[in-house]
Structures are given as structure tokens and as C-alpha cells.
Amino acid sequence: MEEYIAFDSHKRYTWVDRQDHSTGKSRGYRLEHAPGAVRDYLEGCEPGTAVAVEATGNWYWIIDEIEQAGLVPQLVHPRKAKLMMGLTNKTDKLDAQGLNRLQRNGTLPTVWIPPGSLRDLRELTRTRLVLVAQRTRLKNRLSATLAKWGTPASACSDPYGKRGRAELEKHLEGLPEQTRWVSGQLLLQLDFVSAQVKQLEQRLEELVEVTEAMQWLLSMPGVGVILAATIALEIGEVERFPSAMHLASYAGTTPRVHASGGKVRYGSLRADVNRYLKWAFAEAANSVAVNHTRCPDRHVSQLYRRLRQRKGHPKAIGAVARHLAEAAFHVLRQKEMYQDPGLGRGRTSQG
């Protein structure tokens, strides 16, 4: 390898630092973003040269063009790289040079690069999260508008279900003219977003039917079609995790630990994790909490009930989420259905 190459990428341009392998001399270049610009710039480089790229928001296409040029992309963990570089000042030039310095030292903190097909499939579950959040905001806005004008709360379990919708439209008729009009617009937007969510969920159901890994995940307590798809797509290749504890940490289900002077203190769950996996396991844990009285013999039900009495609901949810994250590792690694410790050997949570 003749040189080290590092990219400090931004929205419209990338600062490139190329460092000679033998002399250590660097030269920088500002590369304006355009389709094919990265590939064309790297055409003269030695095939197989490593290129360090921070895992920023626009790394998908940059990674693809590096591979098309015959070079090897190295996706870098931004936070760890900044800590390891220890720079007082921050500029594009210093950041790119710092990445090359880590490459020379062999300490570049790289992360796994999902294949293009997996990145494409992930958009299904991630976009659904965005649309569901938007749907919730619309419902909250409508409920707040009705509350402003003294409308009583709906007696229906789902105020936006079939029965609740008829009641809602009746209440809207009693609102002032402009408020009634904008509420109607919000209702139309709500219907549109709900239809999009249903279409996404239909595609996910079709995907789960033909994916063996998602079928294994469906055997876990609290995990349905949406969560199984989210967990499987976000984990990708389970072999990249050395142990179940590493997957649980990656999914944000392990607390922060501060141990000093013989005292150990556990803090809140970490934030710099895969937030989609964290959401999925937390949702599954909440489902376990809701149904723990219906399935009292399950291990997760007993775990939730025991910790809720001692430490409260939030920490019990966190413990169940961690158990499910570690269970997902074993389910995918061993390629078998979930075996519930509370139900005895050989019996699944559905048995």
C-alpha cells in the first residue's frame, strides 16, 4: 500500500487527506460532491488501498463509490475516533489527518458496513418509525384542539378507531369555522399517513414470511412481525458480535457503570447505540409487561414482576429488554426457536 487516504465528509463536499506511506507527508484536497465524483477521484489509486470514512449521514453513496473504484472503505466510529485523536482544535484538515494517523498506528475504530441490499431493506422499518411518529403527532394535535373547546374525552378504547372516528367527526361539527376546517385537514393527513403505514406493514409481513431468521425471532415473547423485522435487519450478520453481551450493549440495553473505590454505581442506559434496536427491544419488553399476568410462568414475566417490586417499572423494563437482546443473539446464532427458561427445556414461548 503506497498511501493512507482519509475522508472528512460533509453535505456538499469532502476534505481528502492523502498521506504517503513511506515519508508520512500529507496533501489535502477539497472534493466537491457530485454523482461519480468520488469514484473518478480515486481511479488512479492503488487497488485495495484503505479509505477511512466517518459514519456520517451521507456515507452510503461514498462507500459505494469507493468500492466501485476498487478501494477498501473503512467506516469509522465518529465519537471514538474524536476521543482517540484528542484534538483541541477542529478543522476539516485536522480531522482527516487524524484519521490517517490512526490508520498508521493501526488503531482506527472501524464499524461494520452493512451490504447495500440490507441498507435498502432497513429503510422499510426505519421509515415506518418516522410515519408512526408523525401519525401520533397528528392524533395529539387533534385531541388538543378538541380539548381547547371543552370536548369531553372519548369513551372508546381507541378514539381514532371505527367507533371513535364517528364520534370524532360529530365533535368537529361543533367547532368554530376556521378550527373546524384545519381539523378536517389534519384528519385527511392522518388518513393518508395511516394508509402509508399499512402499506409498509404489508411489505414487512411479506418479507417475514420468507425470512427464516425473522421466524426464529417471532418465537420470542413480546416480538411481533414489525419488531422481528426491525431486529433482524438492524442486527444483520449476528456473527459480527463475539457474545450476547456485546449485542446487548450495541442495542443500548446495558446501563452505564461507574466503579471506583470499591463502590459500583449503575446509571441510565447509553445513548450512543443503535436506537432502532433499542426501541425494538424496549417495545417487546413493554409488551411483556402488559401481558405478564396472562403468562405468569414465562421467564420474562417472572423477571419483570420480581424487578418491578424491588426497583420499579422502568428498571424492570430495561432488564427484560436486555434479556431479549441476549436471547436474540442465541436464537440467531444457534438458528433455533426461543427456549423459555421458565417453561422448561424444549418448550418455546408459544408452546
C-alpha positions in Angstrom: 0.0 0.0 0.0 1.5 3.3 -1.1 -0.6 5.7 0.9 -3.2 6.2 3.5 -6.4 8.0 2.5 -9.0 9.6 4.8 -12.3 11.4 4.0 -13.8 14.1 6.2 -17.2 14.2 4.5 -19.8 17.0 4.7 -23.1 17.7 3.0 -21.7 19.3 -0.2 -18.0 18.4 -0.1 -15.4 16.0 1.3 -11.9 17.0 2.5 -9.5 14.4 1.4 -6.1 13.8 3.1 -3.6 11.5 1.4 -0.6 10.5 3.3 2.5 8.9 1.8 3.2 5.5 3.4 7.0 5.9 3.4 7.6 9.6 4.0 4.5 10.4 6.0 3.9 13.6 4.0 0.3 14.7 3.6 -1.5 16.6 0.9 -5.1 17.7 1.1 -7.8 18.3 -1.5 -11.4 19.6 -1.4 -13.6 17.3 -3.4 -17.0 18.7 -4.4 -19.9 16.3 -4.2 -21.5 15.1 -7.4 -22.5 11.6 -8.8 -19.3 9.8 -9.7 -17.0 12.4 -8.2 -15.5 10.1 -5.5 -15.1 7.2 -7.9 -13.4 9.4 -10.6 -11.1 11.0 -8.0 -9.9 7.6 -6.7 -9.4 6.0 -10.1 -5.6 6.4 -10.1 -5.1 4.9 -6.6 -3.6 1.5 -6.0 -6.3 -1.1 -5.8 -7.0 -2.4 -2.3 -6.0 0.9 -0.6 -7.9 1.5 2.6 -10.0 4.7 2.7 -11.2 5.9 6.1 -14.7 7.5 6.2 -16.6 8.6 9.2 -20.1 7.2 9.7 -21.9 10.5 9.0 -25.4 10.8 7.5 -24.3 10.6 3.8 -21.8 7.7 3.9 -23.9 5.3 1.8 -23.1 6.6 -1.6 -19.5 7.5 -0.7 -18.9 3.9 0.4 -20.4 2.6 -2.8 -18.2 4.7 -5.0 -15.0 3.8 -3.0 -15.8 0.1 -3.7 -16.5 0.9 -7.4 -13.1 2.4 -7.6 -11.5 -0.8 -6.4 -10.5 0.5 -2.9 -11.5 -0.7 0.5 -13.7 1.5 2.6 -13.1 1.7 6.4 -16.2 3.0 8.2 -15.1 4.9 11.3 -17.0 5.3 14.6 -17.0 9.2 14.8 -17.2 9.6 18.6 -14.5 7.0 19.4 -12.2 8.5 16.6 -12.6 12.0 18.1 -11.6 10.8 21.6 -8.7 8.8 20.3 -7.4 11.8 18.2 -7.5 14.1 21.2 -7.6 17.3 19.1 -8.0 20.6 20.8 -8.9 22.4 17.6 -11.3 21.1 15.0 -11.0 21.7 11.2 -11.6 19.5 8.2 -7.9 19.3 7.6 -7.1 18.2 11.2 -9.9 15.7 11.3 -8.8 14.0 8.0 -5.1 14.0 9.1 -6.2 12.5 12.5 -8.0 9.6 10.8 -4.8 8.9 8.7 -2.7 9.0 11.9 -5.0 6.4 13.4 -4.6 4.3 10.3 -0.8 4.4 10.5 -1.0 3.4 14.2 -3.4 0.5 13.5 -5.9 1.9 16.0 -8.7 3.2 13.6 -12.0 2.4 15.4 -13.9 0.9 12.5 -17.5 -0.4 12.4 -19.3 -3.0 10.3 -20.5 -1.9 6.9 -23.9 -3.4 6.0 -24.2 -4.7 2.4 -26.2 -2.5 0.1 -29.2 -4.8 0.0 -29.5 -4.7 3.8 -29.2 -1.0 3.9 -32.1 -0.8 1.4 -34.3 -3.2 3.4 -33.7 -1.2 6.6 -35.5 1.8 5.1 -38.8 -0.1 5.5 -38.6 -0.4 9.2 -36.9 2.9 9.8 -39.4 4.8 7.6 -42.3 3.1 9.4 -41.0 4.5 12.7 -41.0 8.0 11.2 -44.5 7.7 9.8 -45.9 6.3 13.1 -44.4 9.2 15.0 -46.0 11.6 12.5 -49.3 9.8 12.9 -49.1 10.2 16.7 -48.3 13.9 16.4 -51.4 14.4 14.2 -53.6 12.5 16.7 -52.2 14.5 19.6 -52.9 17.8 17.7 -56.5 16.8 17.1 -57.0 15.8 20.7 -55.5 19.0 21.9 -57.8 21.0 19.6 -60.9 19.3 20.8 -59.8 19.8 24.4 -59.4 23.6 23.8 -63.2 23.8 23.1 -64.3 21.7 26.1 -65.0 18.4 24.2 -65.1 15.5 26.6 -62.7 12.7 26.2 -63.9 9.8 24.1 -65.4 6.8 25.8 -64.0 4.5 23.1 -60.8 2.5 23.8 -59.4 3.8 20.5 -60.6 7.4 19.9 -59.4 7.0 16.3 -60.9 3.6 15.6 -64.1 2.8 13.7 -66.5 3.8 16.5 -64.3 6.6 17.8 -64.0 8.1 14.3 -67.8 8.7 14.0 -67.7 10.3 17.5 -64.8 12.5 16.5 -66.4 13.8 13.3 -69.5 14.7 15.2 -67.4 16.7 17.7 -65.7 18.5 14.9 -69.0 19.9 13.6 -69.4 21.9 16.8 -66.1 23.7 16.4 -65.7 27.3 15.1 -65.4 27.7 11.3 -61.6 28.0 10.9 -60.8 25.5 13.6 -63.2 23.0 12.1 -61.5 23.5 8.6 -58.0 22.9 9.9 -59.1 20.0 12.0 -60.5 18.4 8.8 -57.2 18.9 7.1 -55.4 17.2 10.0 -57.9 14.3 9.7 -57.2 13.9 6.0 -53.5 13.9 6.7 -54.0 11.3 9.4 -55.8 9.1 7.0 -53.1 9.4 4.4 -50.3 8.6 6.8 -52.2 5.7 8.3 -52.7 4.3 4.8 -48.9 4.6 4.2 -48.2 2.8 7.5 -50.5 -0.1 6.4 -48.7 -0.4 3.1 -45.3 -0.6 4.8 -46.6 -3.2 7.3 -47.9 -5.3 4.4 -44.5 -5.3 2.8 -42.9 -6.3 6.1 -45.3 -9.2 6.6 -44.5 -10.5 3.1 -40.8 -10.2 3.9 -41.1 -12.0 7.2 -42.9 -15.0 5.6 -39.8 -15.8 3.5 -37.1 -15.0 6.0 -36.1 -17.8 8.4 -34.2 -15.6 10.8 -37.3 -13.5 11.4 -39.3 -16.6 12.0 -36.9 -17.5 14.8 -37.2 -14.1 16.3 -41.0 -14.3 16.2 -40.8 -17.1 18.8 -39.5 -14.7 21.4 -42.0 -13.2 23.9 -43.3 -9.7 23.0 -41.9 -9.9 19.5 -44.3 -9.5 16.5 -43.9 -9.0 12.8 -42.7 -5.4 13.0 -40.2 -6.0 15.8 -38.9 -9.2 14.3 -38.2 -7.4 11.0 -36.6 -4.5 12.8 -34.3 -6.7 15.0 -33.2 -8.9 12.1 -32.4 -6.1 9.8 -30.6 -4.0 12.3 -28.5 -6.9 13.6 -27.6 -8.0 10.1 -24.9 -10.6 10.5 -25.0 -11.9 14.1 -21.5 -13.4 13.7 -20.0 -9.9 14.0 -20.9 -9.9 17.7 -18.4 -12.0 19.8 -21.0 -12.6 22.5 -24.6 -12.0 23.6 -23.3 -9.2 26.0 -21.8 -7.4 23.0 -25.1 -7.4 21.2 -27.0 -6.2 24.3 -24.5 -3.3 24.6 -24.9 -2.5 20.9 -28.7 -2.4 21.3 -28.5 0.0 24.3 -29.9 -2.3 26.9 -27.0 -2.3 29.3 -26.7 0.5 31.9 -23.6 2.8 32.3 -21.3 1.6 35.0 -19.2 3.8 37.3 -16.9 1.8 39.7 -14.4 3.5 41.9 -13.0 3.0 45.4 -14.9 -0.3 45.8 -18.2 1.3 45.1 -20.2 0.4 41.9 -23.0 2.7 40.6 -25.2 1.9 37.6 -26.6 4.8 35.6 -29.1 5.2 32.8 -28.9 3.3 29.5 -26.4 4.5 27.0 -27.5 6.9 24.2 -24.7 6.3 21.6 -26.2 3.0 20.4 -28.3 1.6 17.7 -31.5 3.4 18.6 -33.7 1.3 16.3 -32.7 -1.9 18.1 -33.1 -0.1 21.5 -36.6 0.9 20.5 -37.5 -2.7 19.3 -36.3 -4.4 22.5 -38.0 -1.8 24.7 -41.3 -2.3 22.8 -41.0 -6.0 23.2 -40.3 -5.6 26.9 -43.3 -3.3 27.3 -45.5 -5.9 25.6 -44.2 -8.5 28.2 -45.1 -6.1 31.0 -48.6 -5.6 29.7 -49.2 -9.4 29.4 -47.2 -10.7 32.3 -50.3 -11.7 34.3 -51.6 -13.7 31.3 -48.4 -15.7 31.0 -47.1 -15.9 34.6 -44.9 -18.9 34.1 -42.7 -17.3 31.5 -39.2 -16.3 32.5 -39.6 -12.8 31.3 -42.9 -12.4 33.2 -41.2 -13.6 36.4 -38.2 -11.3 35.7 -40.4 -8.3 35.2 -42.6 -9.0 38.3 -39.6 -9.6 40.5 -37.7 -6.4 39.5 -40.7 -4.2 39.4 -41.4 -4.9 43.1 -37.8 -4.1 44.0 -36.7 -1.4 41.6 -39.9 -0.1 39.8 -41.3 -0.4 36.3 -38.6 1.4 34.2 -35.7 -0.7 35.5 -37.7 -3.9 35.1 -38.4 -3.0 31.5 -34.7 -2.4 31.0 -33.8 -5.8 32.5 -36.4 -7.6 30.3 -35.1 -5.7 27.2 -31.6 -6.9 28.0 -32.7 -10.5 28.4 -34.5 -10.3 25.0 -31.4 -8.8 23.3 -29.2 -11.6 24.6 -31.8 -14.1 23.7 -31.9 -12.7 20.1 -28.2 -13.4 19.9 -28.6 -17.1 20.9 -31.7 -17.5 18.7 -29.9 -16.2 15.6 -26.5 -17.8 16.3 -27.9 -21.3 17.1 -30.6 -21.0 14.4 -33.5 -22.2 16.5 -36.7 -21.1 18.2 -36.6 -19.3 21.6 -36.3 -21.7 24.5 -38.0 -20.2 27.6 -36.2 -21.0 30.8 -39.4 -20.7 32.8 -41.2 -23.2 30.7 -38.7 -26.0 30.8 -36.3 -27.4 28.3 -37.6 -27.9 24.8 -40.7 -25.7 25.1 -40.9 -22.4 23.3 -42.8 -19.3 24.4 -45.6 -20.4 22.1 -45.8 -24.0 23.4 
